[in-house]
Amino acid sequence: MSKSTSTTSKKTDANQQSAGGEESLSRRVADQLHERIDQVADHAEQSERSLHDLSANAQTKTQELSSGLTKVVRDNPWTAVGGSVALGVLIGMFARRR
C-alpha cells in the first residue's frame, strides 16, 4: 500500500468517526428534546384538567349565587329596588368626578 492510499484511508476512518460522533450527538439532542416535549405535554394536560375543575367549580358557585340572589329579590322586592337605586346614584357620583 502506498503512502497516499494509507493517508486517504486514515482520513476516511476519521471522517466516519466524526460522522458517528455527530450522529450520536444528534441522537442525544433529539432524545433530550423528545423528553422535554413529553414533560411539557404532561404539564399542559395537568393544567387543562385543573382549569376544567376550576371552571366547573366556578359554574356551580355562580349558579348557587344566582339562585340565592333570585330568592332574596323575590322575598324583598322593594329592598332590591332601593339598593339598585342607591348603587346607581353612587356610580353616577363617581363617574361625574372623573
N, C-alpha and C positions, 0 to 999 in steps of 0.2 A: 504494500500500500504506500502511495506517495504521501509526501508531507501535506499537499493541498487537500487531498482526499481526507486525510486524518483531521485537518483543521475544519473542513466542511462538516464532517461527521460530528465533531465536538460542538460546533455551532448549532447544528440541528438538534442535538441532545439538549443543549442549553435552552433553545427556543421551546422545545417540547416541555421541559421542566418549568419554564417561565409560564407557558400557557396553562399547564396543570396547576400552578400556583394561583394564577389569575382566575382559573375556573373554580378552584377551591374557595378563593376569597369571594367570588361572585355568589357561590352557593351559600356560604356562611351569611353574607349580607342578605340574600334572598330569604334564608331561613329566619333571620332576625326580624326582617320586615314582616314576614307572614305571622310571626309570633306577636309582634306589636299590633298588627291589624286585627288579629283574633282577640287580643286584650281590649282594644278599642270597641270592637263589635260586642263583646260581652258587657262592657261598661254601658254601651248605648242601650242594650236590651234591658239591663237593670234600671237604667234611668227611665226608659219607656214604661216599664212596669210600675215604677214608683210614681210617675206622673199620672198614669192611669188610675192608680189607687187614690192619689190626692184629688183628682178630678171627680171620682165617684163620691168621695167624702164631701167635697165642696158642694156637689149637686144635692146630696142628701141634706146637708145643713141648710142650703138655700131653700129647699122645699119645706123644711121644718119652720124656718123663719117666716116664709110666706104664709104658711098655714096659721102660725101664731099671730102674725100681723092682721091677717084677714079676720080672725076671731076677735081680736081687740077692737078693730074698726067696727065690726058688726055689733059688738056689745056696747060700744060707746061712740056712736057716730058723730055726735056734736063735739066731743073732745077731740076726735081726729080732725074735724073741720077747723076747730080753733087752733090746734097745733100746726096744721098746714098753713093757716093764715099767718101765724106768728113766725114760722120758718120763712115764708115768703117775704115778710117785712124785713127780717134780719138779712136775708140775701140781698134784697133791694138796697138796704142801707150800706152794706159792704161794697156792693157793686158801684154805688154812687160815689163813694170815697175815692175810688181809683180813677 
